[in-house]
Amino acid sequence: MKELPKISEAELEIMKVLWGKSPQTANEIIEKLESTTDWKPKTIRTLINRLVQKEAVSCEKDKGRLYMYYPLVSQECYLQVETKSLLKRFYGAAFKPLLVNFLKEEKLSSEDINELKSILDEKIEENQREG
C-alpha cells in the first residue's frame, strides 16, 4: 500500500466531513465547517487543495462546473496508521501497557466488555491455530 500522506489536525476536519458523506462540493464542505469552526471559506478551500496535492482527496468535475471532492484515504486506514504511530510514540509499540491503562481508566458498559471479550477470544483462537 502507498504510504499514508501526513494529514494535519486542520486537514483532518476536512477528511471527517468527506468520510461522513462523499462526494461533496467545496461549498458543501465550507457550509458544514462554518457551523463548527471559525474558519473563513478561503481557509477551507486552501485545506481542501492541500489534501488534493497530498493525494488524500481527489475531485471530479460534475456535469456542470462544480468539482466534487471525495477521500482517497479511508477512515479505517487512517485510524490504523495513526493508532500504530501513537503506540510507537508513547508505548514503544507495546500494546499491553496502553490496553491495561485504558481498561483501568475507562468506564465500560456491559456491551463494551462483551465486545472486548469476543475480540480477545478470537485472538486466542488465532494464536492456537498458528501455534
C-alpha positions as CSV (number, residue, x, y, z in Angstrom):
1,M,0.0,0.0,0.0
2,K,1.1,3.5,-0.7
3,E,2.3,5.4,2.3
4,L,-0.4,7.5,4.0
5,P,0.1,11.2,3.5
6,K,0.7,13.3,6.6
7,I,-2.6,15.0,7.5
8,S,-2.6,18.0,9.8
9,E,-5.3,18.5,12.5
10,A,-7.0,21.1,10.4
11,E,-6.9,18.9,7.3
12,L,-8.4,16.1,9.4
13,E,-11.5,18.2,9.9
14,I,-12.0,18.2,6.1
15,M,-11.4,14.5,5.9
16,K,-14.0,13.9,8.6
17,V,-16.6,15.8,6.6
18,L,-15.8,13.8,3.5
19,W,-15.8,10.5,5.4
20,G,-19.2,11.4,6.7
21,K,-20.6,11.9,3.1
22,S,-18.9,11.8,-0.3
23,P,-18.6,13.3,-2.8
24,Q,-19.2,16.9,-1.8
25,T,-18.6,20.2,-3.4
26,A,-16.2,22.7,-1.8
27,N,-19.3,24.9,-0.9
28,E,-20.9,21.9,0.9
29,I,-17.7,21.3,2.8
30,I,-17.5,25.0,3.7
31,E,-21.1,25.1,4.8
32,K,-20.5,22.1,7.1
33,L,-17.3,23.5,8.6
34,E,-18.6,27.1,9.0
35,S,-21.1,25.8,11.5
36,T,-18.4,24.0,13.6
37,T,-15.3,26.2,13.2
38,D,-14.5,29.9,12.8
39,W,-12.6,29.3,9.6
40,K,-13.2,31.5,6.5
41,P,-14.2,29.9,3.2
42,K,-10.7,30.7,1.7
43,T,-9.0,28.8,4.6
44,I,-11.2,25.8,4.0
45,R,-10.5,25.9,0.2
46,T,-6.8,26.1,1.0
47,L,-7.1,23.0,3.2
48,I,-9.0,21.1,0.5
49,N,-6.4,22.0,-2.1
50,R,-3.6,20.8,0.2
51,L,-5.3,17.5,0.6
52,V,-5.7,17.1,-3.1
53,Q,-1.9,17.9,-3.5
54,K,-1.1,15.3,-0.9
55,E,-3.3,12.8,-2.7
56,A,-5.5,12.2,0.3
57,V,-8.5,13.7,-1.5
58,S,-9.4,13.8,-5.2
59,C,-12.0,15.5,-7.2
60,E,-14.1,15.1,-10.4
61,K,-15.9,17.7,-12.4
62,D,-19.7,17.0,-12.4
63,K,-22.0,17.7,-15.4
64,G,-21.9,21.4,-14.5
65,R,-18.8,23.3,-13.5
66,L,-18.6,22.1,-9.9
67,Y,-15.8,19.9,-8.5
68,M,-17.0,17.0,-6.4
69,Y,-14.4,16.0,-3.7
70,Y,-14.0,12.6,-2.2
71,P,-11.4,10.9,0.1
72,L,-8.7,8.7,-1.3
73,V,-7.7,7.6,2.2
74,S,-10.3,5.6,4.1
75,Q,-11.1,6.5,7.7
76,E,-10.2,2.9,8.7
77,C,-6.8,3.1,7.1
78,Y,-6.1,6.5,8.6
79,L,-7.1,5.3,12.1
80,Q,-5.0,2.2,11.7
81,V,-1.8,4.1,10.8
82,E,-2.4,6.8,13.4
83,T,-3.0,4.2,16.1
84,K,0.2,2.5,15.3
85,S,2.0,5.8,15.3
86,L,0.5,6.7,18.7
87,L,1.6,3.3,20.1
88,K,5.1,3.7,18.8
89,R,5.5,7.2,20.3
90,F,4.0,6.6,23.7
91,Y,4.4,2.9,24.4
92,G,7.3,1.9,22.1
93,A,4.8,-0.2,20.1
94,A,3.9,-2.2,23.1
95,F,0.2,-2.7,23.1
96,K,-0.4,-4.2,26.5
97,P,0.5,-1.1,28.7
98,L,-1.9,1.0,26.6
99,L,-4.7,-1.5,26.8
100,V,-4.2,-2.0,30.6
101,N,-4.2,1.8,31.2
102,F,-7.3,2.2,29.0
103,L,-9.2,-0.6,30.8
104,K,-8.3,0.8,34.3
105,E,-9.4,4.4,33.4
106,E,-12.3,3.9,31.1
107,K,-15.9,3.3,32.2
108,L,-17.1,0.4,30.0
109,S,-20.7,-0.8,29.5
110,S,-21.5,-4.5,29.7
111,E,-21.9,-4.4,25.9
112,D,-18.4,-2.9,25.5
113,I,-16.9,-5.5,27.9
114,N,-18.6,-8.4,26.0
115,E,-17.3,-7.0,22.6
116,L,-13.8,-6.8,24.1
117,K,-14.1,-10.3,25.4
118,S,-15.2,-11.5,22.0
119,I,-12.2,-9.9,20.3
120,L,-9.8,-11.4,22.8
121,D,-11.4,-14.8,22.3
122,E,-10.9,-14.5,18.6
123,K,-7.2,-13.6,19.2
124,I,-6.8,-16.7,21.4
125,E,-8.2,-18.9,18.6
126,E,-6.0,-17.3,16.0
127,N,-2.9,-17.9,18.2
128,Q,-3.9,-21.5,18.8
129,R,-4.3,-22.1,15.0
130,E,-0.9,-20.5,14.3
131,G,0.9,-22.1,17.2
